[in-house]
Amino acid sequence: MVPLTGEPLALDLLNTRAHTPDGEIDLLDSPDMFREWLSVQSERLSPMDTIDAADLAAVRVLRGHIAEAVEHARHGTAPPEAAVRALNEAQRAAPPYRELGWDGTAPTATVRRAGDARARFLAELAEAAVDLLTGSAVTKVRGCEGPDCHMLFLPAHPRRRWCSPALCGNRVRVARYYQRHKD
């Protein structure tokens, strides 16, 4: 499965679950699939050197809370209290701080996070979700109109209907063509 990427990070995380012709796929089902997704997100997330079953389970739980919060917020309703609490707790577990340094010519500041690798990673994901949820764009998030597709996206164009014109868009167009010409 090639995940839909290039959306806000929180949506890219939600899109790690997909419906394919072969059934449901979850990129959090195995460390190898998750590593592939992480490599695509390497510019936006801190690396995780090791990934074990507990890491995947923690990301799955956080993804569930993000999904609930986004679903409610995109429809203009309050996210469930449990989802809000989980996002806040994930961020508090690894708060960011600015580390002062020297590059040889001038002072520098680098953002770092306290906490272990899993806590830092979950905090980054939770922070990305909070950024999406508190921005005006959250009400513009759409679900793909393709049959059995669960992907979410933030349309750059108001007429965008599918996660991918080449995949879901093409399936819908082929089905319409078939319906018109089947007799």
KETOR-339612 format. One record per residue (C-alpha): residue number from 1; residue in three letters; y, z, x. Coordinates in steps of 0.05 Angstrom, whole numbers, plus 5000, padded with zeros to 4 digits. Example, Ala and Ser with C-alpha at 12.3 -4.5 7.8 and 13.67 -1.06 7.14 Angstrom:
2
     k     r      y      z      x
     1   ALA   4910   5156   5246
     2   SER   4979   5143   5273
This chain:
183
     k     r      y      z      x
     1   MET   5000   5000   5000
     2   VAL   5070   4984   5024
     3   PRO   5115   5037   4995
     4   LEU   5183   5021   4966
     5   THR   5232   5044   5019
     6   GLY   5306   5037   5031
     7   GLU   5326   5080   4972
     8   PRO   5356   5149   4981
     9   LEU   5306   5192   5019
    10   ALA   5289   5234   4958
    11   LEU   5270   5171   4919
    12   ASP   5230   5144   4978
    13   LEU   5191   5209   4977
    14   LEU   5178   5203   4902
    15   ASN   5155   5131   4913
    16   THR   5099   5154   4958
    17   ARG   5057   5153   4894
    18   ALA   5044   5085   4864
    19   HIS   5000   5048   4816
    20   THR   4966   4988   4847
    21   PRO   4914   4939   4820
    22   ASP   4862   4983   4855
    23   GLY   4887   5046   4820
    24   GLU   4933   5103   4838
    25   ILE   4953   5111   4911
    26   ASP   4985   5172   4942
    27   LEU   5010   5167   5013
    28   LEU   5004   5243   5017
    29   ASP   4929   5240   5009
    30   SER   4916   5232   5083
    31   PRO   4953   5248   5147
    32   ASP   4947   5176   5171
    33   MET   4980   5147   5109
    34   PHE   5034   5200   5112
    35   ARG   5046   5185   5186
    36   GLU   5057   5111   5167
    37   TRP   5109   5132   5115
    38   LEU   5142   5178   5167
    39   SER   5147   5121   5216
    40   VAL   5187   5082   5165
    41   GLN   5231   5143   5154
    42   SER   5239   5159   5228
    43   GLU   5314   5146   5227
    44   ARG   5324   5196   5170
    45   LEU   5275   5252   5184
    46   SER   5256   5296   5242
    47   PRO   5187   5279   5270
    48   MET   5127   5322   5255
    49   ASP   5082   5324   5316
    50   THR   5020   5348   5278
    51   ILE   5004   5340   5204
    52   ASP   4949   5381   5172
    53   ALA   4924   5391   5101
    54   ALA   4971   5450   5090
    55   ASP   5031   5407   5110
    56   LEU   5010   5353   5061
    57   ALA   5000   5404   5006
    58   ALA   5069   5434   5018
    59   VAL   5102   5365   5015
    60   ARG   5063   5348   4952
    61   VAL   5088   5412   4918
    62   LEU   5160   5399   4939
    63   ARG   5154   5326   4916
    64   GLY   5132   5351   4847
    65   HIS   5193   5395   4842
    66   ILE   5239   5339   4865
    67   ALA   5207   5292   4813
    68   GLU   5220   5341   4757
    69   ALA   5291   5353   4779
    70   VAL   5307   5279   4787
    71   GLU   5276   5261   4720
    72   HIS   5318   5312   4684
    73   ALA   5382   5299   4722
    74   ARG   5379   5223   4714
    75   HIS   5376   5234   4638
    76   GLY   5434   5284   4641
    77   THR   5394   5347   4627
    78   ALA   5387   5410   4669
    79   PRO   5330   5410   4719
    80   PRO   5276   5463   4707
    81   GLU   5292   5530   4739
    82   ALA   5228   5529   4779
    83   ALA   5248   5462   4811
    84   VAL   5318   5487   4828
    85   ARG   5289   5551   4858
    86   ALA   5238   5512   4900
    87   LEU   5292   5465   4928
    88   ASN   5337   5524   4945
    89   GLU   5280   5563   4977
    90   ALA   5260   5503   5019
    91   GLN   5331   5496   5046
    92   ARG   5338   5571   5060
    93   ALA   5273   5572   5100
    94   ALA   5305   5528   5154
    95   PRO   5381   5532   5152
    96   PRO   5420   5482   5194
    97   TYR   5466   5504   5250
    98   ARG   5508   5467   5300
    99   GLU   5489   5475   5373
   100   LEU   5544   5468   5423
   101   GLY   5529   5429   5485
   102   TRP   5562   5391   5542
   103   ASP   5549   5317   5557
   104   GLY   5582   5318   5625
   105   THR   5651   5299   5600
   106   ALA   5662   5333   5534
   107   PRO   5634   5386   5487
   108   THR   5582   5361   5437
   109   ALA   5553   5390   5373
   110   THR   5482   5375   5351
   111   VAL   5455   5397   5283
   112   ARG   5391   5437   5291
   113   ARG   5349   5477   5242
   114   ALA   5318   5545   5248
   115   GLY   5245   5554   5227
   116   ASP   5178   5523   5243
   117   ALA   5164   5448   5239
   118   ARG   5139   5450   5167
   119   ALA   5198   5491   5143
   120   ARG   5248   5445   5179
   121   PHE   5215   5383   5149
   122   LEU   5214   5411   5078
   123   ALA   5286   5434   5085
   124   GLU   5307   5363   5104
   125   LEU   5271   5335   5043
   126   ALA   5301   5388   4997
   127   GLU   5370   5375   5025
   128   ALA   5362   5300   5012
   129   ALA   5341   5316   4941
   130   VAL   5401   5362   4930
   131   ASP   5447   5307   4957
   132   LEU   5418   5258   4907
   133   LEU   5419   5308   4849
   134   THR   5491   5329   4861
   135   GLY   5518   5259   4870
   136   SER   5543   5214   4815
   137   ALA   5488   5163   4829
   138   VAL   5433   5206   4800
   139   THR   5447   5182   4730
   140   LYS   5440   5110   4754
   141   VAL   5369   5120   4780
   142   ARG   5321   5075   4743
   143   GLY   5247   5070   4734
   144   CYS   5215   5002   4747
   145   GLU   5202   4962   4684
   146   GLY   5139   4931   4714
   147   PRO   5074   4947   4677
   148   ASP   5043   5012   4702
   149   CYS   5095   5019   4757
   150   HIS   5124   5089   4770
   151   MET   5173   5070   4825
   152   LEU   5245   5095   4820
   153   PHE   5304   5060   4850
   154   LEU   5379   5062   4853
   155   PRO   5402   4992   4832
   156   ALA   5454   4958   4875
   157   HIS   5464   4909   4817
   158   PRO   5468   4932   4745
   159   ARG   5418   4880   4722
   160   ARG   5362   4901   4770
   161   ARG   5300   4918   4729
   162   TRP   5243   4922   4779
   163   CYS   5227   4960   4842
   164   SER   5213   4893   4876
   165   PRO   5228   4824   4848
   166   ALA   5171   4797   4890
   167   LEU   5119   4845   4862
   168   CYS   5134   4875   4794
   169   GLY   5186   4822   4777
   170   ASN   5137   4767   4792
   171   ARG   5082   4800   4751
   172   VAL   5127   4804   4691
   173   ARG   5150   4732   4698
   174   VAL   5079   4707   4706
   175   ALA   5057   4746   4644
   176   ARG   5115   4717   4603
   177   TYR   5098   4647   4627
   178   TYR   5025   4658   4608
   179   GLN   5043   4683   4539
   180   ARG   5088   4622   4526
   181   HIS   5035   4572   4549
   182   LYS   4969   4603   4529
   183   ASP   4959   4558   4468
